[in-house]
């Protein structure tokens, strides 16, 4: 690991490094001091006339990788039901374990979760570690993190996979901090080397590159994965594996108390839709989104939007497909005027059938589409709507 340091006896407080730093990472109370904003770009090192800023390379402490084995999947539960992302992670964990001979275990936390634990035994896990207590009836970060930390310290998994849900995004950073190890969020691909190093792949720099991140010097390796990115395994008829009840650790306490609970009406979730029609930048005005909604309704699906329409205020983030929105994997997706930036395509390219409509024949969306229609959405979409209505009326008259 490298870091930039200032040699005080050489520093003349000239301020040239402060002016040159593009990140505001150098303070000058008396002598130059490098703060936490440093990105290790090295500009200050080259700028300093006195050579008072130097780069130090330190060797990271190695970890006994043999002491950390197997893969642990956190399976989220809400109101007695398992979140589907847990099944998807179990499926991916089995794929990863095949190359190393690792076993796959599951972690379940909640109240009255025996039925959910029994369901997990139908997905090929070796052990299901269950923390079943009224204190876990609703999510409290401190309590859930204490339980997860407890089981991780006891079983020492090499890899811990967490769904990138609202709960998972709160839990995973707390765990990686407690173990002083790395965490890669919103992974789209995972690979496990024979050395047991997990290659965590995710879009970076606004989606312009796919970064491959590894944590070779610490264990466990934490990664969160979005819903609908991986494939869930088939449910086995016969149960297998053990359900191991765990005791609530003493430090599983919180000052947060439940005062009252109100059910929020469930809104449409585009991640669960089998058919999606998506409006993009090619739409000229907000009212034009109505034809996208109409086509989606005729097909029995949901409508969605790309990021530019959310930025214009035409719809909410809940309807957005992309890195800053939702990941989807429908049976059919029709994009209308969507250019197909990688931030968008990375979150929908797993769809079974992709139909793209765009006036630009060179639009990136055509690289992932199974069917590409080059043309004006204002001509094609109304014709599709009319054809579907005509077909429906004919069937209705039979």
N, C-alpha and C positions, 0 to 999 in steps of 0.2 A: 504494500500500500504506500502511496506517496502523499506528501503534504508539503506546502510551502511555509517556510519559517523566516523570520527576520532576525538577523544578527545585530543586536542593539549597539554594540561598540562600533559597527561600521555605518549605521544609519545616521545621516546628517539632518533628518527631518526636512528634506528639500521639498517633499510633497509631489514629486513627479510620478511616483507610483500611484498615489491617490487619484491624480488627474487621469492617469492612463487606464485605471481599472474600469471595465465596462459594467461591472456588477455591484459597485459600491462596497467592495469586500475589504477595504483597507481603512482603518481608523487612524487618526494621528493625534492622540491626546498629548504625547510628548515624542515618543518614537513611533514608527509605523507598527501597526498591529493588524494582523489578518483575522477577519471575523468569519462567522459561519456561512456567509454568503459566497465564499470563495468557490469557484468552479474549476480551479486548477488549470486555467487557460495558459498561464505562464507569461502573460504580457508584462506583469509587474517585474518579474525576474529579468526580462530582457530590457526593461526601461530603466531600472535602477542604475544610476551612474557609478555608485560605490560598490556594486555587487553585494549589497547587504541582504538581498532576498535570495534564498537558495532552496532547491528542491531536495527533500530528504526521502529516500526510499526505505521503508521498513517492511520486514518480512512478517506476514501474518502468521499467527500461531496456528498450527495444524490441529485437526480434530481426529479422534480415533473413529473413522467411519464404520469400522466393524461393530462398534458399540451401539450404533444407531442403524436399525434395520426396519424394513417393512414400510407400508404406506397406511396412514390413518386418514380417513375421510370424515369430516364433520357433516353430519346429516341434520339439517335444520328441520324443526317441527313447529307448526303453528296450529293452535286449536285442535290438537290431536291428530293432525295430518302431516305427513312427510312432504317437504318441498321437493318437487321433481328434480331440482338441480343436484340433490344428494345422490340420486340414482345415476345421473349422468356422470358424476365424479367417480362413483364406484366402477362404472363401466370403463372409464379412462384409466383408473387405478389398476384394473386387471390387465389392461394393455401394457402399462408401464412395468408392472411386476413381472411380466413374462420374460423380460430380458435379463432380469437379475435374480430370479427365484424368490423374490419377496412375497410376503403374504399381505392381504388387504384386510384391514380392520375398520370398524365404523365407530364413531362417537355420537351418542344421542343424549341430549339434555332437555329436560322438560318435566312436566307433571302428568302423571297417569299415562305413561308412554309405553306400557307393556305391549300393547297391540302393534304400535309402530316398530318396536324392537323386534317382534316376531316377524313382521313383514320384511325387515332388512335381512333376515336369515335366508330369504329366498333369492338373494342376489349374489351368492358366492363369497360372502365375507367370512373370515375365520372367527373373529370375535366381535361382538357388539358391546361396547362399554357404555353402560347406562347409568346416568345420574338422574334419578327419579325422585323429585322432592317438590313440595308446594312452593318452596323458595324459588323454583325455576319455572313457575307457572307463566311468568311474563319475563321479557328480556330485560335484564339489568347487567350492564357491561361488566361490572366488578365481579359479580357472582358467576356468570358464565365463564369469564376469563380464568377465575380461580379453579373452576372444575376442569376446564380444558388443560390448564397448566399442570394440574395434579396428575391427570392420566398421561400426559406427554412425558413428564419426568419419570413416571413409573414404567412405561412401555418403550420409551425411546425410539419413536419412529423416525426414519430417515426423511420422509416426506409427509407433509400435512397439507391436505387439499380442503379449501373452504369455498363455498359458493359466494359469488360476488353479489349477494343480496344486500339490502340495507343492514340486516343483522350481521352478515358475514363481513361487510366492510368496516363495521365497528369492532368486531371481535378480533379479526386477524392481525391488525396493527398492534393491538395490545399484547397479543401473544408473541409476536416477533420481537417486540421491545423487551419483554420479560426474559426471552432466551438470547437476547443480543445477537440476533441473526437476521438474515435478509427476508424480504417479502416482496414478491412481484404481483401487482394487482392487475386484474382484468386480462388474464392470459387467454390467448386464442388457440395456442398449441402447446403441448408438453411432450418432452422426450426425456428418457432416462438412460444415461450412459452406463456402461459396465462398471465404471468407477463409483456408481451410485449418485453422481452429480446430476441434478435435475436441470434440464435446459428449459427455461421458461421463456416462451416466445410471445411477444405482444407488440402492437403498433406503438411507435414512438415518434417524437417530433411532429406532432399533429397528424400522425398516420402516414408520414412520408417514407418511413422505413420500418422494417420488422426487426425489432431488437431481440437478440438472444442473450438471456441473462442467466448466469450461474452463480451458485453460492458454494464455492469449493472448500472454504476454510471453516465453516460453521455448520452446525446441525441443531435442530431440524431445518428443513427447507420448506418455507411457507409459500403458497401460491393461492390466489383467488381466481376463480373461473366464472365467467358469466353463464347464466341460464341459456339453454338452447345452443351452446357451442359444441358440446360433446354429445355422444350417442349413449343412451341408457342401455344396459344389457337386458336381455329377455328374462322375464321372471321365471324362476324354476319352480316346478310343481312341489318338489320335496324341499323342506327346510334343511339348512345345514349351518354349521357354526354354532358357537356358544353365546348365550346372553349372560354377560357378567355384570351384576349390580355393583355400583360403586358408591362409597360413602361420601357425602358432602364434606369437602375439606373445611377445616376450622376457619380459614381466612375467606371463605365464601360469604362475605357480609357486605351489606350496602346500606347507605343512608337513604336510598330511594325507596319510597313506600307507595303502594297502589292505593289511591284514594277513590277513584271511580273509573269505570270503563264504559265506553260507548262504541257501538259497532259502526264503522264507517262503511257506507254503501260501496259495494264493489264496482269499480269502473272496468271498462273493457281493457283487456291486457293484450296488446298486439303480439307479445311473445308467445301467447297460447293460440293465436289464430292460425287456421289451416289455409286460409286464403287472404291475401293482402293486396290492396291497390294503393300505390304510393304516389303522392304528388311531389314534384320537385321544383327547382328554380325556373323551369320552363313555363310555369303558370304565371300569367301576367297580373292577375289581381285576385284578391282574397275570395271573391264570389266564385271564381273558377274552380275552387276546391270542391264546390258542390257536385260537379260532374264526376269527380273522383269518388266522392262519398256515394253517389248514386250507383256507379259501376260496382263498387264494393258491396252495396246492399243487394243488388241484383244477383251477384254471385254467391251471396250468403256468407260474405267475409267481413273484414274490418278494413278501414282506411288508415293510412299512415302518411308521414311527411318526412322530408329530408331536412337537414339543419337550417338551410336558408329560410325556409318557411317559418320555422320556430323563431329565428332571429327577427323576422318581420312582424312577429306577434300574431300570425295567422292561426297557430295552434300551440299546444303545450308540449313540453318535453316528454310527457307520457306517450305521445303518438310519434315520437321521433325515432328513426332508425339510424344508428351510428354510434361511434365511440362515446359521445356525450349523451346518447339516448339509450335505446334498447337493442338487443341482439335478437334476431328472429330466425326461424327455420320452418317456414310454412311449406305446404305441399305445392302451392302456387303463389307467385308474387308477380304483379304487373307494375312496372315503374312507368310513370307518365312524366316526361320532361325532367328526369333525373340524370345528371351528367355521369355519375358513378365514380366519385372520388373514393380513394382507398378507405377513408374514414367511414364511408357508407357501405361499400362492398364487403369490407371485412366482417360486417355484422349481418349480412344477408346472403352471402354466396353459398351457404349450405342448403338453401332452399331446393326442393326437389325439382321444381320447374320455374325458370326465370324468363319472363317475357318483358322485353324493354322496348319502349316507344320513345324515340328521340329524333329530332330533325337533323341533328349532326351525325353523319355517318361515321365520324371518328371519335364519337363519345366513348369514354372508357367503360361505360356500362355494358357495351356490346361485347367486351372481352369476357364477361362472366355470364352473359345471357345465353340461354338455350335457344330462344327465339328472338330475333331482333327485327323491329319494324322501323324503318327509316321514314319519318313523316311527321307532320304537324299534329300534336296531340289534340288540337281544336278541330281537326278533321277526323282523326281515327277514333278517339274515345266516344264522341257522339254516335258514330256509326256502330261501334261495338254495343253501345247501350240500346240503340234501335234494333239491332239484330237479336240481342238477347230478349228484349221485350216481345219481338215478333215470334221467336221460338217458344217463349213461355205461353203466349196467347194461343198458339196452335196446339200445344199440349193440353192447355186448359179446356180447349174446345173438343178434344177427343173423348 
